[in-house]
Amino acid sequence: MPSQIPSFDVIRIDDLRLWAHVGVLEHERRDGQWFRLDLALHLDVSTAAASDSLEATADYSLAVSALQGLAAEIHCLTIEHFSERVFEVLESLYGVMPMHLRLSKCSPPIAGFTGTVSLERWRHRPL
């Protein structure tokens, strides 16, 4: 008997570099800074795989363009809010589906700290 468990494949976009005006400090919002976005869209791509049809999958070029546009216009305090806006953009393109993202501030202005700070979030987490 075939399984009734849905098949989820993953389309990943990794290391999308975005210049955005996000941060608690005024100069972060005024001057902007680099962010890195890694995201995963969980969907069934079997129809696109069989038919070679772009319409049967999530065209990731649309996500890249839309997220570059979001980064160019956003001015907010937190990466939490920025991440919420990313989810909204993706849902406007592809509808409701399980998604996962990691949004990283590449050079947070913290004295003596040279690492990154990241936020990971799920939307409609698969069971």
Kinemage of the C-alpha trace (Angstrom):
@kinemage 1
@onewidth
@group {chain A} dominant
@subgroup {mainchain}
@vectorlist {calphas} color= white
{ca met a 1} P 0.000 0.000 0.000
{ca pro a 2} L 1.473 3.404 -0.974
{ca ser a 3} L 2.291 5.874 1.778
{ca gln a 4} L -0.136 8.747 2.361
{ca ile a 5} L 2.666 10.904 3.773
{ca pro a 6} L 3.192 13.947 1.516
{ca ser a 7} L 6.504 14.162 -0.282
{ca phe a 8} L 8.380 17.374 0.421
{ca asp a 9} L 11.369 18.398 -1.559
{ca val a 10} L 13.363 21.506 -0.768
{ca ile a 11} L 14.366 24.431 -2.920
{ca arg a 12} L 17.188 26.257 -1.136
{ca ile a 13} L 18.515 29.735 -1.706
{ca asp a 14} L 21.739 30.129 0.238
{ca asp a 15} L 24.002 33.071 0.849
{ca leu a 16} L 21.732 35.728 -0.634
{ca arg a 17} L 23.515 38.972 0.268
{ca leu a 18} L 21.182 41.870 1.002
{ca trp a 19} L 22.022 45.482 1.884
{ca ala a 20} L 19.292 46.676 4.240
{ca his a 21} L 18.594 49.476 6.710
{ca val a 22} L 17.855 47.382 9.783
{ca gly a 23} L 19.145 47.837 13.299
{ca val a 24} L 18.537 49.258 16.730
{ca leu a 25} L 21.227 51.899 16.339
{ca glu a 26} L 20.241 54.919 14.279
{ca his a 27} L 23.323 54.716 12.045
{ca glu a 28} L 22.394 51.113 11.117
{ca arg a 29} L 19.035 52.268 9.808
{ca arg a 30} L 20.499 55.400 8.203
{ca asp a 31} L 23.586 53.886 6.550
{ca gly a 32} L 22.528 50.262 6.065
{ca gln a 33} L 24.584 47.097 6.366
{ca trp a 34} L 25.009 43.621 4.881
{ca phe a 35} L 22.749 40.726 5.746
{ca arg a 36} L 22.928 37.126 4.574
{ca leu a 37} L 19.750 35.146 3.956
{ca asp a 38} L 19.517 31.370 3.645
{ca leu a 39} L 16.076 29.993 3.003
{ca ala a 40} L 14.340 26.723 2.244
{ca leu a 41} L 10.991 26.271 0.526
{ca his a 42} L 9.466 22.869 1.247
{ca leu a 43} L 7.236 21.698 -1.586
{ca asp a 44} L 6.562 18.759 -3.844
{ca val a 45} L 8.513 19.235 -7.081
{ca ser a 46} L 7.686 15.845 -8.594
{ca thr a 47} L 5.388 17.334 -11.261
{ca ala a 48} L 8.062 19.821 -12.359
{ca ala a 49} L 10.673 17.062 -12.316
{ca ala a 50} L 8.539 14.859 -14.570
{ca ser a 51} L 7.268 17.584 -16.910
{ca asp a 52} L 10.224 20.010 -16.954
{ca ser a 53} L 7.710 22.805 -16.349
{ca leu a 54} L 8.699 25.990 -14.548
{ca glu a 55} L 5.023 26.649 -13.821
{ca ala a 56} L 4.899 23.459 -11.721
{ca thr a 57} L 7.512 24.647 -9.238
{ca ala a 58} L 8.568 27.756 -7.314
{ca asp a 59} L 10.604 29.995 -9.625
{ca tyr a 60} L 13.402 30.965 -7.242
{ca ser a 61} L 14.495 33.888 -9.431
{ca leu a 62} L 11.259 35.625 -8.440
{ca ala a 63} L 12.149 35.227 -4.758
{ca val a 64} L 15.647 36.613 -5.240
{ca ser a 65} L 14.347 39.689 -7.094
{ca ala a 66} L 11.516 40.321 -4.633
{ca leu a 67} L 13.799 39.964 -1.605
{ca gln a 68} L 16.345 42.334 -3.125
{ca gly a 69} L 13.486 44.809 -3.535
{ca leu a 70} L 12.384 44.315 0.067
{ca ala a 71} L 15.925 44.905 1.322
{ca ala a 72} L 16.173 48.133 -0.683
{ca glu a 73} L 13.005 49.576 0.865
{ca ile a 74} L 12.932 48.299 4.454
{ca his a 75} L 13.800 50.490 7.451
{ca cys a 76} L 13.196 48.756 10.798
{ca leu a 77} L 14.757 48.020 14.169
{ca thr a 78} L 14.968 44.236 14.382
{ca ile a 79} L 15.985 41.270 12.272
{ca glu a 80} L 12.868 39.618 13.685
{ca his a 81} L 10.699 42.138 11.831
{ca phe a 82} L 12.877 41.874 8.728
{ca ser a 83} L 12.405 38.082 8.784
{ca glu a 84} L 8.638 38.462 9.087
{ca arg a 85} L 8.616 40.662 6.005
{ca val a 86} L 10.680 38.028 4.157
{ca phe a 87} L 8.020 35.413 4.951
{ca glu a 88} L 5.289 37.800 3.756
{ca val a 89} L 7.084 38.346 0.439
{ca leu a 90} L 7.571 34.607 -0.086
{ca glu a 91} L 3.944 33.827 0.737
{ca ser a 92} L 2.777 36.516 -1.689
{ca leu a 93} L 4.787 34.770 -4.426
{ca tyr a 94} L 4.159 31.101 -3.668
{ca gly a 95} L 1.265 30.894 -1.239
{ca val a 96} L 1.290 29.029 2.057
{ca met a 97} L 3.964 26.346 2.289
{ca pro a 98} L 6.501 25.222 4.874
{ca met a 99} L 9.485 27.586 4.870
{ca his a 100} L 12.615 27.967 6.917
{ca leu a 101} L 15.034 30.878 6.973
{ca arg a 102} L 18.232 31.983 8.612
{ca leu a 103} L 18.808 35.745 8.508
{ca ser a 104} L 22.279 36.864 9.563
{ca lys a 105} L 23.630 40.307 10.338
{ca cys a 106} L 27.116 40.063 8.834
{ca ser a 107} L 28.879 42.685 10.977
{ca pro a 108} L 26.826 43.609 14.036
{ca pro a 109} L 28.134 46.766 15.729
{ca ile a 110} L 29.173 45.132 19.000
{ca ala a 111} L 32.512 46.220 20.449
{ca gly a 112} L 35.121 43.452 20.326
{ca phe a 113} L 32.854 41.050 18.378
{ca thr a 114} L 33.793 39.954 14.854
{ca gly a 115} L 31.210 37.201 14.251
{ca thr a 116} L 27.712 37.209 12.861
{ca val a 117} L 24.350 37.200 14.617
{ca ser a 118} L 21.611 35.053 13.096
{ca leu a 119} L 17.918 34.425 13.542
{ca glu a 120} L 16.328 31.150 12.416
{ca arg a 121} L 12.584 30.845 11.910
{ca trp a 122} L 10.058 28.402 10.509
{ca arg a 123} L 6.735 29.180 8.882
{ca his a 124} L 4.183 26.352 8.547
{ca arg a 125} L 6.697 23.793 9.778
{ca pro a 126} L 6.164 20.369 8.180
{ca leu a 127} L 5.061 17.625 10.561
